[in-house]
């Protein structure tokens, strides 16, 4: 099965909060990452969390990490239409990154 | 600071032809990665370089794919001969030697390859 799993699609209205969930498998990952990919573009690092942290907040973004369940989530507050993109969760068991399949976030006005 | 540069942005070839992609990482980034991203999937690592040496090429289909980074800066990825299933976006990424999360990678815009 996949090392990193994500739900494939999320639809929200502008102004609502979005929560994108991810489960990973490798407990040795030092950091866990969230990347954003807009159509036709490369991946942009949004935020990351060190594995010994439970939560990290960065402006509208909140990352929650549950190491026991190997569950990672990204909350986007006050979601805007410009947040529409594919969001990838990634773990780093070594010096490389293992990505999930991505969650497509669609924000409607 | 200039980002990771890749060229070409798009390429269409017929199966069994050859193709090459070029990547120029961020200045000072010793580690360079090539990923393959098939439509609907996350990026999958093909090869990792540290300076001009290969660190990990375990997922590179070596019968048809090759990559080099001769002077430890620019890199090229080649496919010869191409198959239909090679249609994908090929992403290059580089990583700073220290600071931040250390494993943080910066991605280029990618080269979209279509094999017909």
Interface residues (C-beta under 8 A of the other chain):
Chain A: X4 X30 X31 X33 X35 X40 X41 X42 X43 X44 X45 X48 X50 X88 X90 X92 X94 X95 X96 X97 X98 X99 X100 X101 X102
Chain B: X4 X31 X33 X40 X41 X42 X43 X44 X45 X48 X55 X56 X91 X93 X95 X101 X102 X103 X104 X105 X106 X107 X108 X109 X110
